[in-house]
Amino acid sequence: MKIKGFLKDVGGASRVTKMRKALIENASPVPRPKDPIRELADALHPGPQQFIVTEVRDASPTSRTFRFEPYGEDGALSHIPAFQSGQYVNFYLTIGSSRVTRAYSISSAPSSVKGEKPFFEITIRRNVSYFVPDYFFGEVKEGSVLTAALPFSQFYYEPLRDAKNVVALAGGSGITPFVSMAKEIAAGGLDCDLTIIYGSVKHTDIVCGDELAEVEKACPRVRVVHVMSDDPEWEGEKGFVTTELIRKYSCGIPKNGAEAAEKPVDTTYMFCGPLAMYRVVCRSMEEMGVGPRRFRHDVMQQPSNVKQIPGFPEEQIGKTYELTVVRGIRKDVIPAAADEPVAVALERAAIPVDTHCRGGECGFCRSQLLAGDIFVSPLGDGRRAMDKEMGWFHACSAYPMSDLTIKIPIL
C-alpha cells in the first residue's frame, strides 16, 4: 500500500466520490446489454417455466412416470435448470375452479438435463383416489403443457457432509428420489455406494421396480433390498423395515465377491416415505445411535388425517370457520375447515397461494395472522423464532381454530 501523506490519505474518500460522479456523468445512457452474473443466476434459479409432456409410461400397476421437456409458445426450446437427486419440481395447476401447487420429487437422473434433448421425469402413485394424482392420471397426456418451477429442497447427497456409504430407507412413492440417485450413480455423476431398503406391500406393485432392477444389474455400487409387508409369495425380506434389518444392510456393499462386513461402517441414512414409517425409522436411528449429521429425511407433508398430527385438538374436527383473506386493499371471506390447512381453503376458493413443500418448511406460503387462533403442526414447523413472535405462519401447515383474518402476498 502506498502512503501519499496524512492529508491526501484522509481525504481519499472525497476523491473516490468525485471519481464515481465523473464516471456516472460520462457513462452511456444505454444499459450494459449483458450481465453474466445475472444470466447465470437466472439459468440456475429461473421462475416458473412451461414444460410439455413427451412420454407417459406405467411405473407399476398403480403408478405412472411423466417425462417433461422445455416448451415455448413460439416453438423454441429453453433449458432445464440443473438439479440434484432428491430435489423436487413444483407444479402450478388449475383444476376446475381450484388453483393449486403440488411438489413431486424428480425421479430421473440429474444428467438427464444434459444433451440435445434435456428432460426431467416425475413418478406419481395413485393407489387411492386423490385430488392432484387423479388429475395427472385422468388429464395429463403426451402433448399436455404444464407450468412448473425447479429445483427445490436441501434433500440430496453432499460429499462434504455425507459418508461414502449411503443407506436409503423408502416406502411407497418415497422411492422416487432414490431412483434418481441410483441412476446418477450409474451414470458416474455421484461418487458413493447406495443400498436402498424399500418397503412395499406386494411384489406385483413395486413403484419403478423394473428401473431399479436394471440399474442394480448394471451398477455394482447400487443394491436394492425389497421388503414386502403382505406378500406370502415373496421369498425375500418380509414384514416391515426394522432396526435389525437396517443394521444388516449397513455394512457396505460387498466388492468383487468379497464377503459382507460384519459390523456397520460409517453410513449416511436418508429417508423418504409415509409418516408412520418415518416414526419407526426415527426410533431405529435412536436405537442405533445415529446422530442428526448422519440422518437426513425429505420434507414430511402434512397427513390428510389430522389425528396423526401430535397435539391436534380432536374436538375441532368437523368444525368450519370464516376466513377473511387480505390481499392489498382486497378482502375475501371464505369458509375454512378446522381439520384442513389454511392453504387448502385458499386453493378451494381459487385464491392464489404459492406453496411448495406443503410441509411447513420452505416458507413460500408465509402469511400473517391478523386475528384469530391457529394450530401449527409440529411435524414441519420451519418458521423463524421472530416469525413465531410476530404472528407469521406457513399456510400449508396451519389449521384454523376460530374465525381468522390473515394477510397473504399478492400473486
C-alpha positions as CSV (number, residue, x, y, z in Angstrom):
1,M,0.0,0.0,0.0
2,K,1.3,3.4,-1.0
3,I,1.2,6.2,1.6
4,K,0.8,9.6,0.0
5,G,0.7,11.7,3.2
6,F,-1.7,12.4,6.0
7,L,-4.0,14.9,4.3
8,K,-4.1,13.1,1.0
9,D,-4.9,9.8,2.7
10,V,-7.5,11.3,5.0
11,G,-9.1,13.0,2.0
12,G,-9.2,9.8,-0.1
13,A,-12.9,9.2,0.4
14,S,-13.8,12.5,-1.2
15,R,-11.6,11.8,-4.2
16,V,-13.3,8.4,-4.7
17,T,-16.7,10.2,-4.6
18,K,-15.6,12.7,-7.3
19,M,-14.3,9.9,-9.5
20,R,-17.6,8.0,-9.2
21,K,-19.6,11.1,-10.2
22,A,-17.3,11.6,-13.2
23,L,-17.7,8.0,-14.3
24,I,-21.5,8.3,-13.9
25,E,-21.7,11.5,-15.9
26,N,-19.6,10.1,-18.7
27,A,-21.3,6.7,-18.8
28,S,-23.5,5.6,-21.7
29,P,-27.3,6.1,-21.2
30,V,-27.8,2.6,-22.7
31,P,-27.7,-0.2,-20.0
32,R,-25.0,-2.9,-20.5
33,P,-26.6,-5.5,-22.8
34,K,-25.1,-8.4,-20.9
35,D,-24.8,-9.2,-17.2
36,P,-23.1,-12.6,-16.9
37,I,-23.8,-12.9,-13.2
38,R,-27.5,-12.2,-13.7
39,E,-27.6,-14.6,-16.6
40,L,-26.1,-17.4,-14.5
41,A,-28.5,-16.7,-11.6
42,D,-31.5,-16.8,-14.0
43,A,-30.2,-20.0,-15.5
44,L,-29.8,-21.8,-12.2
45,H,-32.9,-20.3,-10.4
46,P,-35.5,-19.3,-13.0
47,G,-39.1,-18.6,-12.3
48,P,-42.0,-20.8,-13.4
49,Q,-41.5,-22.3,-16.9
50,Q,-43.7,-24.2,-19.3
51,F,-42.9,-27.9,-20.0
52,I,-44.5,-30.3,-22.4
53,V,-45.2,-33.9,-21.6
54,T,-43.3,-36.1,-24.2
55,E,-43.9,-39.5,-22.6
56,V,-46.2,-41.2,-20.2
57,R,-45.5,-44.8,-19.1
58,D,-46.6,-47.1,-16.3
59,A,-44.1,-47.5,-13.4
60,S,-46.2,-50.1,-11.7
61,P,-49.9,-51.1,-11.7
62,T,-50.7,-48.0,-9.6
63,S,-48.0,-45.5,-10.7
64,R,-47.0,-43.6,-13.8
65,T,-43.9,-41.8,-14.9
66,F,-44.3,-38.5,-16.8
67,R,-41.5,-37.1,-18.9
68,F,-41.2,-33.3,-19.4
69,E,-39.2,-31.3,-21.9
70,P,-38.9,-27.5,-22.1
71,Y,-41.6,-25.8,-24.1
72,G,-42.1,-22.3,-25.6
73,E,-45.2,-21.0,-27.3
74,D,-43.1,-19.9,-30.3
75,G,-41.8,-23.5,-30.6
76,A,-38.4,-22.5,-29.2
77,L,-36.9,-24.8,-26.6
78,S,-35.4,-23.4,-23.4
79,H,-33.1,-25.1,-20.8
80,I,-34.0,-27.2,-17.7
81,P,-32.2,-25.9,-14.6
82,A,-29.6,-28.2,-13.1
83,F,-30.9,-30.2,-10.1
84,Q,-29.6,-32.8,-7.7
85,S,-31.1,-36.2,-6.9
86,G,-33.6,-35.7,-4.1
87,Q,-34.8,-32.3,-5.2
88,Y,-38.3,-31.6,-6.4
89,V,-40.3,-29.7,-9.0
90,N,-43.3,-27.6,-8.1
91,F,-46.3,-27.6,-10.5
92,Y,-48.8,-24.7,-10.8
93,L,-52.2,-26.3,-11.7
94,T,-55.7,-25.1,-12.4
95,I,-58.1,-28.0,-11.6
96,G,-61.8,-27.0,-12.1
97,S,-62.2,-23.8,-10.0
98,S,-59.2,-24.5,-7.8
99,R,-55.7,-23.1,-8.3
100,V,-53.2,-25.4,-6.6
101,T,-49.5,-26.1,-6.5
102,R,-48.0,-29.5,-5.9
103,A,-44.5,-30.7,-5.4
104,Y,-43.1,-34.0,-6.8
105,S,-39.7,-35.5,-6.3
106,I,-37.7,-35.8,-9.6
107,S,-37.2,-39.5,-10.5
108,S,-34.8,-39.0,-13.4
109,A,-31.1,-38.5,-13.0
110,P,-29.6,-35.0,-13.0
111,S,-27.6,-36.0,-16.1
112,S,-30.9,-36.1,-18.0
113,V,-30.9,-32.3,-18.4
114,K,-27.7,-32.5,-20.4
115,G,-27.5,-33.4,-24.1
116,E,-29.6,-32.4,-27.1
117,K,-33.0,-33.2,-25.7
118,P,-33.0,-32.3,-22.0
119,F,-35.8,-33.7,-19.8
120,F,-36.8,-34.5,-16.3
121,E,-39.3,-37.1,-15.0
122,I,-41.7,-37.5,-12.1
123,T,-43.4,-40.7,-10.9
124,I,-46.8,-40.4,-9.3
125,R,-48.6,-43.1,-7.4
126,R,-52.4,-43.4,-7.2
127,N,-53.4,-46.4,-5.1
128,V,-56.4,-44.5,-3.8
129,S,-58.4,-41.6,-5.4
130,Y,-56.8,-38.3,-4.6
131,F,-57.2,-34.8,-6.0
132,V,-54.0,-34.0,-7.8
133,P,-53.0,-37.6,-8.7
134,D,-56.5,-38.1,-10.2
135,Y,-55.8,-35.0,-12.4
136,F,-52.5,-36.3,-13.6
137,F,-53.8,-39.8,-14.3
138,G,-57.0,-38.5,-16.0
139,E,-56.0,-35.3,-17.8
140,V,-52.2,-35.2,-18.3
141,K,-51.2,-36.9,-21.5
142,E,-48.5,-36.7,-24.2
143,G,-48.6,-33.1,-25.6
144,S,-50.0,-31.6,-22.4
145,V,-48.3,-28.3,-21.4
146,L,-47.9,-27.6,-17.7
147,T,-46.3,-24.7,-15.7
148,A,-43.6,-25.7,-13.2
149,A,-40.5,-24.4,-11.4
150,L,-37.5,-26.3,-10.2
151,P,-35.3,-27.2,-8.3
152,F,-36.2,-27.0,-4.6
153,S,-35.2,-28.8,-1.4
154,Q,-32.0,-29.5,0.5
155,F,-32.6,-33.3,0.5
156,Y,-29.6,-34.5,-1.6
157,Y,-26.3,-36.2,-1.2
158,E,-23.5,-33.8,-0.2
159,P,-20.0,-35.3,-0.4
160,L,-18.5,-32.7,2.1
161,R,-21.0,-33.8,4.7
162,D,-22.2,-37.3,3.9
163,A,-20.5,-40.7,4.2
164,K,-19.5,-42.7,1.1
165,N,-21.8,-45.5,2.2
166,V,-25.5,-44.4,1.9
167,V,-28.5,-46.4,3.1
168,A,-31.7,-45.1,1.7
169,L,-34.9,-46.1,3.5
170,A,-38.1,-45.7,1.4
171,G,-41.7,-46.6,1.5
172,G,-44.3,-46.5,-1.3
173,S,-43.8,-43.5,-3.7
174,G,-41.0,-42.3,-1.4
175,I,-38.7,-44.3,-3.6
176,T,-38.6,-41.6,-6.4
177,P,-35.7,-39.5,-5.1
178,F,-33.6,-42.7,-4.7
179,V,-34.4,-43.8,-8.2
180,S,-32.9,-40.6,-9.4
181,M,-29.9,-41.1,-7.1
182,A,-29.3,-44.7,-8.3
183,K,-29.4,-43.6,-11.9
184,E,-27.0,-40.8,-11.3
185,I,-24.5,-43.2,-9.5
186,A,-24.8,-45.5,-12.5
187,A,-24.1,-42.5,-14.9
188,G,-21.0,-41.6,-12.9
189,G,-22.3,-38.4,-11.5
190,L,-22.3,-39.4,-7.8
191,D,-19.4,-41.0,-6.0
192,C,-21.0,-43.1,-3.3
193,D,-22.3,-46.6,-2.7
194,L,-26.1,-46.8,-2.3
195,T,-28.2,-49.5,-0.6
196,I,-31.9,-49.0,-0.9
197,I,-34.2,-50.7,1.6
198,Y,-37.6,-50.3,0.1
199,G,-40.8,-51.3,1.8
200,S,-43.8,-52.3,-0.4
201,V,-47.0,-54.3,0.2
202,K,-46.7,-56.8,-2.7
203,H,-44.0,-57.6,-5.3
204,T,-46.6,-57.1,-8.0
205,D,-46.9,-53.4,-7.2
206,I,-43.3,-52.1,-6.7
207,V,-43.0,-48.5,-7.9
208,C,-40.2,-48.2,-10.5
209,G,-39.3,-51.8,-9.8
210,D,-38.1,-52.6,-13.3
211,E,-35.9,-49.5,-13.5
212,L,-34.3,-50.3,-10.1
213,A,-33.6,-53.8,-11.3
214,E,-31.9,-52.5,-14.4
215,V,-29.7,-50.1,-12.5
216,E,-28.8,-52.7,-9.9
217,K,-27.8,-55.1,-12.6
218,A,-25.7,-52.6,-14.5
219,C,-24.0,-50.8,-11.5
220,P,-22.3,-52.7,-8.7
221,R,-22.4,-49.6,-6.5
222,V,-26.2,-49.9,-6.2
223,R,-28.0,-52.5,-4.2
224,V,-31.8,-52.8,-3.7
225,V,-33.4,-54.7,-0.9
226,H,-37.1,-55.1,-1.2
227,V,-39.2,-55.8,1.9
228,M,-42.8,-57.0,1.5
229,S,-45.3,-56.4,4.3
230,D,-48.1,-58.6,3.0
231,D,-46.9,-61.0,0.3
232,P,-46.8,-64.7,1.2
233,E,-45.3,-65.5,-2.3
234,W,-42.3,-63.2,-1.7
235,E,-39.1,-65.1,-1.0
236,G,-37.0,-62.1,0.1
237,E,-37.2,-59.9,3.2
238,K,-40.7,-59.8,4.7
239,G,-42.5,-57.7,7.3
240,F,-41.5,-54.1,7.9
241,V,-38.3,-52.1,7.9
242,T,-36.9,-52.8,11.4
243,T,-33.7,-51.8,13.3
244,E,-32.3,-55.3,12.8
245,L,-32.9,-55.1,9.0
246,I,-31.3,-51.7,8.8
247,R,-28.2,-52.9,10.7
248,K,-28.0,-55.9,8.5
249,Y,-27.6,-53.8,5.3
250,S,-25.4,-51.0,6.8
251,C,-22.1,-52.9,6.4
252,G,-21.4,-51.7,2.9
253,I,-21.8,-53.4,-0.5
254,P,-19.5,-56.4,-0.9
255,K,-17.0,-55.9,-3.8
256,N,-15.6,-58.4,-6.2
257,G,-17.1,-61.4,-4.5
258,A,-15.9,-60.5,-1.0
259,E,-17.9,-61.4,2.0
260,A,-20.1,-58.7,3.6
261,A,-18.6,-56.9,6.6
262,E,-20.0,-58.0,10.0
263,K,-20.2,-54.5,11.5
264,P,-21.9,-51.4,10.1
265,V,-19.5,-48.9,8.5
266,D,-19.7,-45.1,8.6
267,T,-23.0,-44.5,6.9
268,T,-25.4,-41.7,6.0
269,Y,-29.1,-42.7,6.3
270,M,-31.7,-41.0,4.1
271,F,-35.4,-41.4,4.4
272,C,-38.4,-40.7,2.2
273,G,-41.8,-42.3,2.8
274,P,-45.1,-42.1,4.8
275,L,-45.4,-40.6,8.2
276,A,-46.0,-43.9,10.0
277,M,-42.8,-45.3,8.5
278,Y,-40.9,-42.1,9.4
279,R,-41.7,-42.6,13.1
280,V,-40.5,-46.1,13.0
281,V,-37.3,-45.1,11.3
282,C,-36.6,-42.3,13.8
283,R,-36.8,-44.9,16.6
284,S,-34.4,-47.1,14.7
285,M,-31.9,-44.2,14.3
286,E,-32.1,-43.6,18.1
287,E,-31.6,-47.2,18.9
288,M,-28.6,-47.3,16.5
289,G,-27.1,-44.1,17.9
290,V,-27.3,-42.3,14.6
291,G,-27.0,-38.6,15.1
292,P,-28.6,-35.8,13.1
293,R,-25.5,-35.4,10.9
294,R,-25.9,-38.9,9.6
295,F,-29.7,-39.0,9.3
296,R,-31.4,-37.0,6.5
297,H,-35.1,-37.0,5.6
298,D,-37.3,-35.5,3.0
299,V,-40.0,-32.9,3.8
300,M,-42.8,-34.6,5.7
301,Q,-46.1,-33.4,4.1
302,Q,-49.0,-32.9,6.4
303,P,-51.1,-36.0,6.7
304,S,-54.7,-36.0,5.3
305,N,-55.9,-37.5,8.7
306,V,-55.2,-34.8,11.3
307,K,-55.5,-37.4,14.1
308,Q,-51.9,-38.4,13.0
309,I,-50.6,-34.9,13.9
310,P,-49.3,-34.8,17.5
311,G,-51.3,-32.4,19.7
312,F,-54.1,-31.7,17.2
313,P,-57.3,-31.0,19.2
314,E,-59.7,-33.6,18.0
315,E,-62.8,-31.6,19.2
316,Q,-62.1,-29.3,16.3
317,I,-62.6,-32.0,13.7
318,G,-65.7,-31.3,11.6
319,K,-65.9,-27.6,12.5
320,T,-65.8,-24.8,9.9
321,Y,-64.8,-21.2,10.4
322,E,-64.8,-17.9,8.4
323,L,-61.5,-17.0,6.9
324,T,-61.0,-13.3,6.0
325,V,-58.2,-13.0,3.4
326,V,-56.5,-9.7,3.0
327,R,-54.5,-9.1,-0.3
328,G,-53.5,-5.4,-0.5
329,I,-56.8,-3.4,-0.4
330,R,-58.9,-6.5,-1.3
331,K,-60.7,-8.7,1.3
332,D,-62.4,-12.0,0.6
333,V,-64.3,-14.1,3.1
334,I,-64.3,-17.9,2.5
335,P,-65.1,-21.0,4.6
336,A,-62.2,-22.9,6.2
337,A,-62.4,-26.3,7.7
338,A,-60.6,-26.8,11.0
339,D,-59.2,-30.1,10.0
340,E,-57.6,-28.9,6.8
341,P,-54.6,-26.5,6.3
342,V,-55.4,-22.8,5.6
343,A,-53.7,-23.3,2.2
344,V,-56.3,-25.9,1.2
345,A,-59.1,-23.4,2.0
346,L,-57.4,-20.8,-0.2
347,E,-56.9,-23.2,-3.1
348,R,-60.6,-24.3,-3.0
349,A,-61.6,-20.7,-3.2
350,A,-59.2,-20.2,-6.2
351,I,-57.2,-17.6,-4.2
352,P,-53.5,-17.9,-5.4
353,V,-51.1,-19.1,-2.7
354,D,-47.6,-20.2,-3.5
355,T,-47.0,-23.4,-1.7
356,H,-44.0,-25.7,-2.5
357,C,-43.1,-28.2,0.2
358,R,-46.5,-28.4,1.7
359,G,-44.8,-29.5,4.9
360,G,-44.3,-26.2,6.7
361,E,-40.6,-26.0,6.0
362,C,-39.8,-23.9,2.9
363,G,-41.7,-20.7,3.7
364,F,-43.1,-19.9,0.3
365,C,-46.6,-19.7,1.7
366,R,-45.6,-17.5,4.6
367,S,-48.7,-15.4,5.8
368,Q,-49.5,-13.1,8.6
369,L,-52.2,-13.8,11.2
370,L,-54.1,-10.6,12.0
371,A,-56.8,-12.0,14.2
372,G,-57.9,-15.4,15.4
373,D,-56.3,-18.6,16.6
374,I,-54.4,-21.3,14.7
375,F,-52.9,-24.7,15.3
376,V,-49.4,-25.1,13.8
377,S,-48.4,-28.7,13.0
378,P,-45.2,-29.7,14.8
379,L,-44.3,-32.1,12.0
380,G,-42.6,-29.4,10.0
381,D,-42.7,-26.0,11.7
382,G,-40.0,-24.3,9.7
383,R,-40.8,-20.8,11.0
384,R,-38.1,-18.5,12.3
385,A,-38.2,-17.6,16.0
386,M,-39.1,-14.0,15.2
387,D,-42.0,-15.1,12.9
388,K,-43.5,-17.1,15.8
389,E,-43.4,-14.0,18.0
390,M,-44.8,-11.6,15.3
391,G,-47.7,-13.8,14.2
392,W,-46.4,-15.2,10.9
393,F,-47.2,-18.7,9.9
394,H,-47.0,-21.1,6.9
395,A,-50.4,-21.7,5.4
396,C,-49.7,-25.3,4.4
397,S,-49.2,-26.4,8.0
398,A,-51.5,-24.2,10.0
399,Y,-55.1,-25.0,10.9
400,P,-57.9,-22.6,11.9
401,M,-59.1,-22.9,15.4
402,S,-61.5,-19.9,15.2
403,D,-62.6,-17.3,12.7
404,L,-59.4,-15.9,11.2
405,T,-58.2,-12.8,9.5
406,I,-54.9,-13.3,7.6
407,K,-52.8,-11.3,5.2
408,I,-51.2,-13.1,2.2
409,P,-48.9,-11.9,-0.6
410,I,-50.4,-10.7,-3.9
411,L,-49.6,-13.2,-6.7
